[in-house]
Amino acid sequence: MWNELRDWDQLNADREGGPFATLVREGLLCIGDAAHAMSRLARGINLAIQDAVAAANILVDPLRAGTVTVDTLQKVQRRRTFPTRMTQRLQIMVQKNVISTTLANRGPLQLNWLLKLI
């Protein structure tokens, strides 16, 4: 898994799914920044906390019983995949349609129409 990272550009949220496709191995569960790349819009900490809460909720009983398996760890990954992907897609949309177009403007800076709604 770790040898998949060849260039720091792979840690860009524009890459589908972030840098690693496999977030689970026996005895290992990647969450937060280790599991998914986020853009510079500072949403990564929110997802990391949500990952930790989901992991705690799913793993508490198996950890107490000493019965954590790869399947148990994959439950955490399955639970967190959809919210992570949606957040990444939203960030990419904002980057491409709001931030990039605003920064590309060479004239007087005007607030993007989407930002006016906020």
Stockholm file with secondary structure:
# STOCKHOLM 1.0

chainA/1-118         MWNELRDWDQLNADREGGPFATLVREGLLCIGDAAHAMSRLARGINLAIQDAVAAANILVDPLRAGTVTVDTLQKVQRRRTFPTRMTQRLQIMVQKNVISTTLANRGPLQLNWLLKLI
#=GR chainA/1-118 SS CGGGCCSGGGGSTTSTTCSCSCCEETTEECCGGGTCCCCTTSCHHHHHHHHHHHHHHHHHHHHHHTCCCHHHHHHHHHHHHHHHHHHHHHHHHHIIIIIHHHHHCCSSCCCCHHHHTC
#=GC SS_cons         CGGGCCSGGGGSTTSTTCSCSCCEETTEECCGGGTCCCCTTSCHHHHHHHHHHHHHHHHHHHHHHTCCCHHHHHHHHHHHHHHHHHHHHHHHHHIIIIIHHHHHCCSSCCCCHHHHTC
//
